[in-house]
Amino acid sequence: MADIWDGSYDASRQSDESYHERLHVEPIYESFLCPLTKQVMRDPVTIENGHTYEREAIEKWFKECKDSGRRPICPLTLQELNSTDLNSSTALRHTIEEWTQRNDAAQLDNACRSLGPGSSESDTLQALDYVMKICQKSRLNKRAVRNADLIPMIADMLKSSSRKTVIAAGDTVRTIVKFLSHDHSQERKEAVSLLFELSKSESLSEKIGGVNGAILILVGLASSKSENILTVEKAEKILENLEKDEKNVRLMAENGRLRPLLTQLLEGSPETQLSMAAFLGELVLSNDDKVFVAQTAGSALVDVMKSGSKQAIEAALKALNQISSHEASAKILIQAGILPPLVKDLFTVGFDQLPMKLKEVSATILANIVASGSGFESVLLDSDHQTLVSEDIVHNLLLLISNTGPAIECKLLQMLVGLTSSSTSVLNIVSAIKSSGATISLIQFIDAPQKDIRMASIKLLHNISPYMGRELSDALQGTAGQLGSLIGVIAENNGITEEQSAAIGFLAELPEKDLGLIRRLLAEEAFPMIISKVLKIRHGEIRGNRFVSPYLEGLVRVLSRITYLLENESGIVVLAQEHNLAALFTDLLQTNGIDKAQMASAMALENLSKQSKHLTKIPELPEPGFCASIFPCFSKQPVVIGLCRIHHGDCSIKESFCLLEGKAVEKLIACLDHNNERVVEAALAALCTVLDDGVDIQQGVLVLCEADGINPILEVLKENRTDVLRQRAVWAVERILRTEDIAYKISVDQNVATALVEAFRHGEYRTRQIAERALKHVDKLPNFSAIYTKVGG
């Protein structure tokens, strides 16, 4: 009957006395069988000559006829057919369905009897096989099995160990596991009950765990918040039973159930402990799992590092490597005392030293610990009270970097990156690098063929460059090829990477007025490349990611340095004109959120604007004629229109870098309201160039006035945020007060007067002189004389 049910019945087997055939209550009629498949038909159809076939089978037959170039024929009579039309045999189909239902009911009844006490093992197995197959066919069959109370009968059978083996034969266990993820909770509950009984047998535990997905499903059920509580408890008990098999423990660990593995790691035999530690090192753990493992087994693994065999140390190191890569778990390992044995393993040489492959793992763990930033600076490493940032320790690390293979070099460089990323330890590392003379060695790693080493060295150089920029600049200029390699990294066209961001950041932190470095950058043709990169970012041609902002900031800061050579090299002026740098820096004033880029742009505009009075084209006026020499009335010079108000020449943003012509004044004024004092200082310095000697100061004041720039400058003076800002604001205000109309309006603001008095009293010598002149400008007004007299006193 099972054969009939699954559509695989063979008419040649009618004489067999198999279990399924002995259960038939009605004969299998010949008309039920397809002549082609010899199986009971599910969708019978009639062809032109009246013979009936399974639809799928006859369609396949007709297709084969067509494909072979023959006319369609009847498979039974071999008679040619005029038509391949198929007519459904509805009555026959209904008859077959009714026959099948009657036989199913009879067989189910027989299965119930065969699963009862006293049945032979053969009958029991065949009954279970039948139940399994019909359940796979449809949901209605599953309901029929439940209604027949077969599940409790099977569960009762499993209480007998001999019956367990019988039931677990074949694919029964796999079938039961499939029901664990069924949509209906009742079926899941019954499947869990069956598996629970089976799991009590140690011999079957491995078989259950070996079913693909079984342990994953059970782990999910045992941790479910929405499942029936009894099902959850049974799933938990099944897992506890399966823990007796080591393979199952590994599978549980792979699926997030780590406690059984850790229990065996801590309490098992030495061989089991070693095996579990080694397996733990191969697992991919979530961050929560890393914390759990560190809390449960961290101390034990650290103890193995201190006194275990080489094989045990290897397993422990690999496990610690896994769990040290998360900040919270790394902190737990530090508390467990991991640093002293870790550093000892790295520095030990001779007979007792670890193999290089394990030193690499130790270096990786150390890099992970440092990257976590979890208070490693205060941990004592030995009886000499040295820490990871002590000079001798750092010297040894630098020495090890120079005398080991690429893999360990990379990890130790990454560790130094972590140490220099911390504000509490960076100065110690910088001091040790200086005293060890390792600067040039670190620079040379820029040329390393291994990309990860090159990246780690560049990140390290970036971190230490604010504290030893002069030394690094000299070393970079004193070595062959490294500057070019660095520029090559910056110029790469594969998006914007962390390495590129660090490389340009490193260059940006070097002394900004280092003319030798600027000339080397010119020789390497770095500036045209940088200009191109900046323009592509501003135009949206380079896709954005988290490194775009620091990358753009570095590009702008390095690019601005070219403006420090404007006075010394005419070629720089030409380059700035060709690339319209003044307009570019004006645009970059609007890079909101990138303060250093705005500051560098304003500083560059200051340098460019200082050249405007030299680059503006003063029109040549004709010499007075003969009549003008005799008759003064003819000596009046012609009026030239279209000239720059400030420079009295033909100006442009591109050719003469004029701030007025480039509409930069308004954007610089907007920067005076910036939260960052350094941006305000740079913007004010650039604005001061329109009031400088050599330009029309009065017109410069009017330009500021028309751009609503007077009040922002006065606000800077009154706020007195930094000494530099006070000096520059006092200088600007003094020049502004030379215009009497504006001085008269400002005189009524007592806060301005007070700010000037404070500058006169507390500023440095030059600022006091300028403040005095400013006060004299205002003192011409009667209502200010008393204040000035007080100041004079």
Residue pairs with C-beta under 8 A, 6 or more apart in sequence:
1 20
1 21
1 23
1 24
1 103
1 104
1 107
1 130
2 20
2 129
2 130
2 133
2 134
3 9
3 10
3 13
3 20
4 20
4 28
4 40
4 100
4 103
5 100
5 104
5 133
5 134
5 137
6 133
6 137
7 39
7 40
7 42
8 39
9 28
9 33
9 38
9 39
9 40
10 38
10 39
11 28
11 30
11 33
11 38
12 38
13 21
14 21
14 28
19 122
19 123
19 126
19 127
19 130
20 107
20 126
20 130
23 103
23 106
23 107
23 110
24 103
24 106
25 102
25 103
25 106
26 99
26 102
26 103
28 40
29 99
31 52
31 92
32 40
32 41
32 92
32 95
32 96
32 99
33 39
33 40
33 41
34 40
34 41
34 44
34 52
34 53
34 54
34 57
35 51
35 53
35 75
35 76
36 53
36 54
36 57
36 58
36 61
36 75
37 54
37 57
39 54
40 96
40 100
41 52
41 53
41 54
41 92
41 93
41 96
42 54
42 93
42 96
43 54
43 55
43 56
43 88
43 93
44 52
44 53
44 54
44 55
44 88
44 89
44 92
44 93
44 96
45 52
45 53
45 54
45 55
45 58
45 86
45 87
45 88
45 89
46 52
46 86
46 87
46 88
46 89
47 53
47 58
47 74
47 81
47 84
47 85
47 86
47 87
48 74
48 81
48 82
48 83
48 84
48 85
49 74
49 77
49 79
49 81
51 74
51 75
51 76
51 77
52 89
52 92
53 61
53 75
55 86
55 88
58 75
58 86
59 86
61 75
62 72
62 84
65 71
65 72
65 73
66 72
71 80
71 81
72 80
72 81
72 84
73 79
73 80
73 81
74 81
104 134
104 141
104 144
107 130
108 131
108 134
108 144
108 145
108 148
109 148
110 127
111 127
111 130
111 131
111 150
112 148
112 149
112 150
112 153
113 119
114 123
114 124
114 126
114 127
115 124
115 127
115 128
115 150
115 153
115 154
115 157
116 153
119 127
121 166
124 157
124 163
124 166
124 167
125 166
125 169
125 170
128 154
128 167
128 172
129 170
131 145
131 150
131 154
132 171
132 172
132 175
134 141
134 144
134 145
135 141
135 142
135 145
135 175
136 175
142 187
145 151
146 186
146 187
146 190
151 190
151 193
151 194
154 167
154 194
155 190
155 193
155 194
155 197
157 163
157 167
158 164
158 167
158 194
158 197
158 198
159 197
161 201
164 197
164 198
164 200
164 201
164 204
165 201
165 203
165 204
167 198
168 198
168 201
168 204
168 207
173 195
173 198
173 204
173 207
173 208
173 211
174 211
176 191
176 194
176 195
176 198
177 191
177 195
177 208
177 211
177 213
177 214
177 217
179 187
179 188
179 190
179 191
180 188
180 191
180 192
180 195
180 214
180 217
180 218
180 221
181 188
181 217
182 188
182 191
185 227
185 228
185 231
188 221
188 227
188 228
188 231
189 228
189 230
189 231
189 234
192 221
192 231
192 234
192 235
192 238
193 234
195 208
195 218
195 238
196 234
196 237
196 238
196 241
198 204
198 208
199 205
199 208
199 237
199 238
199 241
199 242
200 241
202 244
202 245
205 241
205 242
205 244
205 245
205 248
206 245
206 247
206 248
208 214
208 238
208 242
208 248
209 215
209 242
209 245
209 247
209 248
209 251
210 247
215 239
215 242
215 248
215 251
215 252
215 255
215 257
216 255
218 235
218 238
218 239
218 242
219 239
219 252
219 255
219 256
219 257
221 227
221 231
221 232
221 235
222 232
222 235
222 236
222 239
222 257
224 231
224 232
227 235
239 252
239 257
239 260
242 248
242 252
243 249
243 252
243 260
246 264
246 272
246 275
249 260
249 261
249 264
249 276
250 261
250 279
252 258
252 260
252 261
253 260
253 261
253 279
253 280
253 283
254 283
256 286
256 289
258 289
258 292
258 293
258 296
259 296
261 276
261 279
261 280
262 276
262 293
262 296
262 297
264 272
264 273
264 276
265 272
265 273
265 276
265 277
265 280
265 297
265 300
266 273
266 296
266 297
266 300
268 276
273 312
274 311
274 312
274 315
277 301
277 304
277 312
277 315
277 316
277 318
277 319
278 314
278 315
278 318
278 319
280 293
280 297
280 318
280 319
280 322
281 315
281 317
281 318
281 319
281 321
281 322
282 318
283 322
284 322
285 293
285 322
285 323
287 326
287 328
287 329
290 322
290 323
290 325
290 326
290 328
290 329
291 326
291 328
291 329
291 332
293 319
293 322
293 323
293 329
294 323
294 328
294 329
294 330
294 332
294 333
294 336
295 332
297 319
298 320
298 323
298 329
298 332
298 333
298 336
298 338
299 336
299 337
301 316
301 319
301 320
302 316
302 320
302 333
302 336
302 337
302 338
302 341
304 312
304 313
304 315
304 316
305 313
305 316
305 317
305 320
305 338
305 341
305 342
305 345
306 341
308 316
310 354
310 355
313 345
313 354
313 358
314 358
314 361
317 358
317 361
317 362
317 365
318 361
320 333
320 338
320 365
321 361
321 364
321 365
321 368
323 329
323 333
324 330
324 333
324 338
324 365
324 368
324 369
324 372
325 368
326 372
327 372
327 373
327 374
330 368
330 369
330 371
330 372
330 374
331 372
331 374
331 375
333 369
334 369
334 374
334 375
334 376
334 379
338 365
338 369
339 366
339 369
339 376
339 379
339 381
339 388
340 379
340 380
340 381
340 382
342 362
342 365
342 366
342 369
343 366
343 381
343 388
343 393
345 354
345 358
345 359
345 362
346 359
346 362
346 363
346 366
346 400
347 396
347 400
348 354
353 359
354 362
356 404
356 405
356 407
356 408
359 404
359 408
360 405
360 407
360 408
360 411
363 407
363 408
363 411
363 412
363 415
364 411
366 411
366 412
366 415
367 411
367 412
367 414
367 415
367 418
369 376
370 376
370 388
370 415
370 418
370 419
371 414
371 417
371 418
371 421
373 418
373 421
373 422
376 387
376 388
377 387
377 388
377 389
377 422
377 424
377 425
378 387
379 387
379 388
380 386
380 387
381 387
381 388
381 390
381 393
386 392
386 393
387 393
388 419
388 425
389 419
389 425
389 428
389 429
390 428
391 428
391 431
391 432
391 435
394 419
394 428
394 429
394 432
394 433
394 436
395 432
395 435
395 436
397 412
397 415
397 416
398 432
398 433
398 436
398 438
398 441
399 436
400 408
400 412
401 408
401 409
401 412
401 413
401 441
402 438
402 441
404 412
406 448
406 450
406 453
409 445
409 453
410 450
410 452
410 453
410 456
413 445
413 453
413 456
413 457
413 460
414 456
416 429
416 460
417 456
417 459
417 460
417 463
419 425
419 426
419 428
419 429
420 426
420 429
420 430
420 460
420 463
420 464
421 463
426 463
426 464
426 467
427 467
429 464
430 464
430 467
430 468
433 439
433 442
433 464
433 468
434 468
434 471
439 468
439 471
439 472
439 475
440 475
440 478
440 479
442 457
442 460
442 461
443 461
443 472
443 475
443 476
443 479
443 482
444 479
444 482
445 453
445 454
445 456
445 457
446 454
446 457
446 458
446 461
446 482
446 485
446 486
446 489
447 454
447 481
447 482
447 485
448 454
448 457
451 499
454 485
454 489
454 499
455 498
455 499
455 502
458 486
458 489
458 499
458 502
458 503
458 506
459 498
459 499
459 502
461 472
461 502
461 506
462 502
462 503
462 505
462 506
462 509
464 472
465 472
465 505
465 506
465 509
465 510
466 509
469 509
469 510
469 511
470 511
470 514
472 506
472 510
473 510
473 511
473 514
473 516
473 517
476 482
476 483
476 486
476 510
476 517
477 483
477 516
477 517
477 520
483 520
483 521
483 524
484 524
486 503
486 506
486 507
487 521
487 524
487 526
487 529
489 499
489 500
489 503
490 500
490 503
490 504
490 507
490 526
490 529
490 530
490 533
490 555
491 529
491 533
492 500
495 542
495 543
495 545
496 542
496 543
496 544
496 545
496 547
496 548
496 551
497 547
498 547
500 547
500 551
501 547
501 550
501 551
501 554
503 554
504 551
504 554
504 555
504 558
505 550
505 553
505 554
507 521
507 554
507 558
508 553
508 554
508 557
508 558
508 596
510 517
511 517
512 557
512 560
512 561
512 564
513 561
513 564
514 561
515 564
515 565
515 568
517 561
518 561
518 562
518 564
518 565
519 565
521 527
521 558
521 561
522 562
522 565
522 572
526 558
527 559
527 562
527 575
528 575
528 579
530 555
530 558
530 559
531 559
531 579
531 581
531 584
533 542
533 555
534 552
534 555
534 556
534 559
534 584
534 588
535 584
536 542
537 548
537 551
537 552
537 555
538 587
538 588
542 548
549 593
549 594
552 591
552 594
552 597
553 594
553 596
553 597
556 585
556 588
556 591
556 594
556 596
556 597
556 600
556 601
557 596
557 597
557 600
559 581
559 600
559 604
560 585
560 600
560 601
560 603
560 604
560 607
562 572
562 575
562 576
562 581
563 572
563 576
563 581
563 603
563 604
563 607
563 608
564 607
565 572
566 572
566 573
566 576
566 607
566 608
566 610
566 611
567 611
573 611
573 615
575 581
576 582
576 608
576 657
577 654
577 655
580 653
580 654
581 604
581 608
581 657
582 605
582 608
582 609
582 653
582 654
582 657
582 658
582 659
582 662
582 664
583 653
583 654
583 662
585 601
585 602
585 604
585 605
585 608
586 601
586 605
586 653
586 662
586 663
586 664
586 667
588 597
588 598
588 601
589 598
589 601
589 602
589 605
589 664
589 667
589 668
589 670
589 671
589 683
590 667
591 597
591 598
591 601
592 598
595 674
595 676
595 678
595 679
596 678
598 671
598 674
598 676
598 679
598 682
598 683
599 676
599 678
599 679
599 681
599 682
600 682
602 668
602 671
602 679
602 682
602 683
602 685
602 686
603 682
603 685
603 686
605 657
605 659
605 664
605 668
605 686
606 682
606 685
606 686
606 688
606 689
608 657
609 657
609 658
609 659
609 686
609 689
609 690
610 689
610 692
611 656
611 657
612 646
612 647
612 651
612 656
612 657
612 658
612 659
612 689
612 695
613 647
613 692
613 694
613 695
615 655
615 656
615 657
616 644
616 647
616 648
616 649
616 650
616 651
616 656
616 658
617 649
617 650
617 651
617 656
618 648
618 649
618 650
619 640
619 643
619 649
619 650
621 637
621 638
621 640
622 638
624 634
624 635
625 634
627 634
628 634
628 635
629 635
642 650
643 649
643 650
643 651
644 650
644 651
644 658
644 660
644 661
645 660
645 696
645 699
645 702
645 703
646 658
646 660
646 690
646 695
646 696
646 699
646 700
646 703
647 656
647 658
647 695
647 696
648 696
649 656
650 656
651 658
651 660
651 661
652 658
652 661
652 662
653 659
653 661
653 662
653 663
653 664
659 665
659 668
659 686
659 689
659 690
660 690
660 703
664 686
665 687
665 690
665 703
665 704
665 707
665 709
666 707
666 709
668 683
668 686
668 687
669 683
669 687
669 704
669 707
669 708
669 709
669 712
671 679
671 680
671 682
671 683
672 680
672 683
672 684
672 687
672 709
672 712
672 713
672 715
672 716
673 712
674 680
674 683
677 721
677 722
677 724
677 725
680 716
680 721
680 725
681 722
681 724
681 725
681 728
684 713
684 716
684 725
684 728
684 729
684 732
685 728
687 704
687 709
687 713
687 732
688 728
688 731
688 732
688 735
689 695
690 700
690 703
690 704
691 697
691 700
691 701
691 704
691 732
691 735
691 736
692 700
697 735
697 738
698 738
698 739
700 735
701 710
701 735
701 736
701 738
701 739
701 742
702 739
703 709
704 710
704 713
704 736
705 742
710 736
710 742
710 746
713 729
713 732
713 733
713 736
714 729
714 733
714 746
714 749
714 752
716 725
716 728
716 729
717 726
717 729
717 730
717 733
717 752
717 755
717 756
717 759
718 751
718 752
718 754
718 755
719 725
720 726
720 755
720 758
723 763
723 764
726 759
726 763
726 767
727 763
727 764
727 766
727 767
730 756
730 759
730 763
730 767
730 770
730 771
730 774
731 767
731 770
733 752
733 756
733 774
734 770
734 771
734 773
734 774
734 777
736 742
736 743
736 746
737 743
737 746
737 774
737 777
737 778
738 777
743 777
743 778
743 780
743 781
744 781
746 752
746 778
747 753
747 778
747 781
747 783
747 784
748 783
753 775
753 778
753 784
753 787
756 771
756 774
756 775
756 778
757 771
757 775
757 787
757 791
759 767
759 768
759 771
760 768
760 771
760 772
760 775
760 791
761 768
761 791
763 771
775 788
775 791
776 788
778 784
778 788
779 785
779 788
